[in-house]
């Protein structure tokens, strides 16, 4: 549901950037290889990459990342991963935790915001006009 909704928004806003699903891995600026459940990179950033940097595990930190906690995921490990994304250049990140009906929102230069039982999330100024409906995700 998450990648489907992001993909629909992306199709209407292709001039802004590129959306990716969990099958895409990135090499962050710290050298770590990460594969968020959903992500997005602006065209401004993507177009600055060389052809070589775009191959394999693209050498870029997505500006937007989503991690969806599965029942077997350790929450502290996911939180570390979210902080790593932000520390390496992500502007907005969502840690969606259906087990506790919470979403943690990570923003560059800000404290983590925790939402209880949210029904939707806004892409804010990073993904203008994107609203993620959480009914199928949190249900």
VOPAGU-2260 file (C-alpha; in pm, 1 decimal, decimal comma):
REM VOPAGU-2260
SITE   aa  ch    i         X         Y         Z
SITE  UNK   A    0       0,0       0,0       0,0
SITE  UNK   A    1     279,0     245,0      87,1
SITE  UNK   A    2     476,4     200,7    -234,1
SITE  UNK   A    3     155,1     193,9    -438,0
SITE  UNK   A    4      43,1     526,0    -296,3
SITE  UNK   A    5     389,0     679,0    -340,7
SITE  UNK   A    6     401,6     549,1    -697,9
SITE  UNK   A    7      64,7     706,1    -783,6
SITE  UNK   A    8     186,6    1042,3    -649,6
SITE  UNK   A    9     516,7     999,7    -836,4
SITE  UNK   A   10     338,2     936,9   -1167,6
SITE  UNK   A   11     170,3    1276,4   -1131,5
SITE  UNK   A   12     491,7    1450,5   -1020,7
SITE  UNK   A   13     768,0    1286,2   -1226,7
SITE  UNK   A   14     920,0    1627,5   -1292,2
SITE  UNK   A   15    1010,7    1649,4    -921,3
SITE  UNK   A   16    1208,1    1330,0    -871,1
SITE  UNK   A   17    1218,8     951,6    -863,0
SITE  UNK   A   18    1038,9     709,1    -630,8
SITE  UNK   A   19    1181,0     372,3    -527,3
SITE  UNK   A   20    1052,2      61,7    -351,0
SITE  UNK   A   21    1222,9    -180,9    -113,7
SITE  UNK   A   22    1407,9    -357,4    -395,6
SITE  UNK   A   23    1635,7     -52,8    -436,9
SITE  UNK   A   24    1944,8     -11,9    -222,6
SITE  UNK   A   25    2149,2     303,5    -180,2
SITE  UNK   A   26    2504,3     367,9     -67,5
SITE  UNK   A   27    2477,9     646,8     189,4
SITE  UNK   A   28    2745,8     911,2     231,9
SITE  UNK   A   29    2884,2     717,8     531,6
SITE  UNK   A   30    2929,0     410,4     307,7
SITE  UNK   A   31    2642,1     210,2     455,8
SITE  UNK   A   32    2419,3      26,5     209,9
SITE  UNK   A   33    2052,3      65,0     297,5
SITE  UNK   A   34    1724,9     -33,7     134,3
SITE  UNK   A   35    1430,3     159,4     278,0
SITE  UNK   A   36    1079,9      19,7     225,3
SITE  UNK   A   37     996,7     326,3      14,6
SITE  UNK   A   38    1202,9     628,8     -81,8
SITE  UNK   A   39    1228,5     928,0    -309,1
SITE  UNK   A   40    1513,3    1133,3    -456,0
SITE  UNK   A   41    1461,4    1476,5    -611,4
SITE  UNK   A   42    1560,2    1521,3    -974,2
SITE  UNK   A   43    1784,9    1805,6    -862,2
SITE  UNK   A   44    1988,9    1559,2    -654,3
SITE  UNK   A   45    1955,6    1262,5    -895,0
SITE  UNK   A   46    2071,8    1465,6   -1194,3
SITE  UNK   A   47    2390,3    1562,8   -1006,3
SITE  UNK   A   48    2495,1    1196,1    -994,2
SITE  UNK   A   49    2720,1    1050,9   -1259,2
SITE  UNK   A   50    2606,4     748,3   -1456,2
SITE  UNK   A   51    2845,7     540,1   -1246,4
SITE  UNK   A   52    2698,4     674,6    -920,4
SITE  UNK   A   53    2348,6     573,5   -1035,3
SITE  UNK   A   54    2450,4     212,9   -1109,2
SITE  UNK   A   55    2418,4     -75,0    -864,1
SITE  UNK   A   56    2360,8      69,4    -520,7
SITE  UNK   A   57    2315,7     434,4    -617,0
SITE  UNK   A   58    2554,5     658,1    -424,9
SITE  UNK   A   59    2294,2     890,6    -280,1
SITE  UNK   A   60    2091,3     929,2      36,4
SITE  UNK   A   61    1720,5     958,6     -49,3
SITE  UNK   A   62    1562,8    1282,4      67,5
SITE  UNK   A   63    1253,5    1089,6     178,2
SITE  UNK   A   64    1250,6     742,6     336,2
SITE  UNK   A   65     991,9     510,2     486,0
SITE  UNK   A   66    1052,6     211,3     707,6
SITE  UNK   A   67     758,3     -14,4     795,6
SITE  UNK   A   68     811,4    -217,7    1110,6
SITE  UNK   A   69     732,2    -584,3    1068,5
SITE  UNK   A   70     654,4    -803,3    1372,1
SITE  UNK   A   71    1010,3    -942,1    1369,4
SITE  UNK   A   72    1183,7    -600,5    1346,0
SITE  UNK   A   73    1363,6    -457,6    1647,5
SITE  UNK   A   74    1231,8    -104,8    1705,7
SITE  UNK   A   75    1563,5      30,4    1837,4
SITE  UNK   A   76    1743,0     -97,1    1525,2
SITE  UNK   A   77    1488,5      76,7    1301,7
SITE  UNK   A   78    1526,0     399,8    1499,7
SITE  UNK   A   79    1904,0     386,1    1451,4
SITE  UNK   A   80    1849,5     335,5    1079,2
SITE  UNK   A   81    1615,6     637,6    1064,6
SITE  UNK   A   82    1870,7     855,8    1245,1
SITE  UNK   A   83    2135,0     732,3    1003,2
SITE  UNK   A   84    1923,6     839,8     705,0
SITE  UNK   A   85    1875,8    1187,0     855,4
SITE  UNK   A   86    2244,4    1216,9     952,1
SITE  UNK   A   87    2338,7    1131,0     592,3
SITE  UNK   A   88    2109,9    1383,7     425,0
SITE  UNK   A   89    1749,0    1265,1     430,4
SITE  UNK   A   90    1506,8    1550,3     487,5
SITE  UNK   A   91    1199,7    1352,3     595,3
SITE  UNK   A   92    1155,5     999,0     722,4
SITE  UNK   A   93     862,6     798,2     850,9
SITE  UNK   A   94     900,3     499,0    1079,2
SITE  UNK   A   95     559,9     333,6    1062,2
SITE  UNK   A   96     494,7     104,7    1357,2
SITE  UNK   A   97     160,0     -75,3    1314,4
SITE  UNK   A   98     219,4    -293,2    1620,9
SITE  UNK   A   99     192,6      13,6    1847,5
SITE  UNK   A  100     -29,8     224,6    1615,8
SITE  UNK   A  101     242,4     489,2    1599,7
SITE  UNK   A  102     440,3     677,5    1341,6
SITE  UNK   A  103     770,2     844,1    1419,8
SITE  UNK   A  104     847,9    1136,8    1193,1
SITE  UNK   A  105    1211,6    1224,9    1142,9
SITE  UNK   A  106    1305,2    1563,8     999,2
SITE  UNK   A  107    1645,3    1712,9     934,4
SITE  UNK   A  108    1742,8    1942,7    1222,2
SITE  UNK   A  109    1438,7    1861,4    1438,2
SITE  UNK   A  110    1337,6    1631,1    1720,2
SITE  UNK   A  111    1145,4    1315,9    1637,7
SITE  UNK   A  112     768,2    1363,4    1635,9
SITE  UNK   A  113     555,5    1067,8    1746,8
SITE  UNK   A  114     196,9    1039,4    1623,0
SITE  UNK   A  115     -52,1     809,1    1794,5
SITE  UNK   A  116    -313,9     639,9    1572,8
SITE  UNK   A  117    -262,8     863,7    1269,2
SITE  UNK   A  118    -489,2     813,1     968,4
SITE  UNK   A  119    -267,7     990,7     715,4
SITE  UNK   A  120      75,9    1144,8     676,0
SITE  UNK   A  121     180,2    1448,8     476,0
SITE  UNK   A  122     484,6    1459,6     251,1
SITE  UNK   A  123     518,4    1820,9     367,5
SITE  UNK   A  124     742,3    2037,8     150,7
SITE  UNK   A  125     964,1    1741,3      54,5
SITE  UNK   A  126     682,6    1565,0    -136,7
SITE  UNK   A  127     432,5    1844,8    -202,7
SITE  UNK   A  128      74,7    1722,9    -212,6
SITE  UNK   A  129     155,3    1365,3    -109,1
SITE  UNK   A  130     -74,7    1223,5     155,9
SITE  UNK   A  131     -27,0     865,1     269,3
SITE  UNK   A  132    -352,3     700,7     374,2
SITE  UNK   A  133    -265,2     475,6     668,6
SITE  UNK   A  134    -593,2     282,8     694,7
SITE  UNK   A  135    -458,7     -25,6     512,3
SITE  UNK   A  136    -112,5       9,6     665,5
SITE  UNK   A  137    -207,6      45,0    1032,4
SITE  UNK   A  138    -519,2    -172,9    1021,8
